[in-house]
Amino acid sequence: MSLPRKILESRNARLLRLGMNMLKAIVKRIGKMRMLLRHHPWTSATKTDLRWLPINTDIALPEDVPMPLSLLNRLIEEASHRVIYDFCTCRRAFDCRDGREEIGCLLMGDDALASPPSLSHEVSVAEAKEHARRAIEAGLVPLVGKARIDNSFTGIRDGGRLLTACFCCECCCVTRNTRYLHRDILEPMLPRLDGISIEVMKDCTGCGTCVDQCFIHAIQVVGGKAVIGEYCRACGRCATACPNQAIRISIDDPGFLEKSYQRIRAHVKFD
């Protein structure tokens, strides 16, 4: 059994926090070493491909185009198996200030059945959708796709049949560490949804609320107005938090859902 899996199965918050802090230290040290990271399975674009699905209800979309979250429901419906983890490792490790520790990752596909039985349980389509609904109502942002690091943490052999849906807050290992990666590494492994854009409107007062909410530290206040940088992954948390509704999310590509779906299928077989 791998050391990460032993720590995971211990359920011990102190050990989990130690492991997460070690991971952060490693990423900070090697995050700009592009040649190394292009070939490491956790950061290689051939082994890891994830995208956030914004949970905002006011996204501007082309007519008759479903919301981004419909993609998650489709993945749940088509997956051969669905396994929910009993708790979120990251939120337990860092004693998440907003609670929600009981909302763990949802793994899908044949390889999900190799999850540690002491930490997880298989569920139906309806149960998986309810789990996702609870996570979204709690303000957690789904991150979906192929996450090679999950194979390492759970001890599941990488057979290309493990699809991840992680429900992220600021405690999440992805949100805590991707900010240290060079953009050349970040872009191919954690792309934005096709056709999505985030715009700061004239109503922005420069209060900085969005800066505090940004997972990846992609926002600054410059000249009294929020400026969203190129590291932005379009998770939508800034727009949700803005007290003046001054951040607008729009998607102008009517085929964005199908493109994202096909990209996921190109990296992982889950049905």
Secondary structure as UniProt FT lines:
FT   HELIX           3..10
FT   HELIX           13..30
FT   TURN            31..32
FT   HELIX           34..39
FT   TURN            41..43
FT   TURN            45..47
FT   STRAND          49..52
FT   TURN            63..64
FT   TURN            68..69
FT   HELIX           70..78
FT   STRAND          82..85
FT   HELIX           89..93
FT   TURN            94..95
FT   TURN            97..98
FT   TURN            101..102
FT   STRAND          106..108
FT   HELIX           110..114
FT   TURN            117..119
FT   STRAND          120..122
FT   HELIX           125..137
FT   TURN            138..139
FT   STRAND          141..146
FT   HELIX           148..154
FT   STRAND          163..168
FT   TURN            170..171
FT   HELIX           173..177
FT   HELIX           178..180
FT   HELIX           183..189
FT   TURN            194..195
FT   STRAND          196..200
FT   TURN            202..203
FT   HELIX           209..213
FT   TURN            215..216
FT   STRAND          219..222
FT   TURN            223..224
FT   STRAND          225..228
FT   TURN            230..231
FT   HELIX           237..241
FT   TURN            243..244
FT   STRAND          247..251
FT   TURN            254..255
FT   HELIX           256..267
//
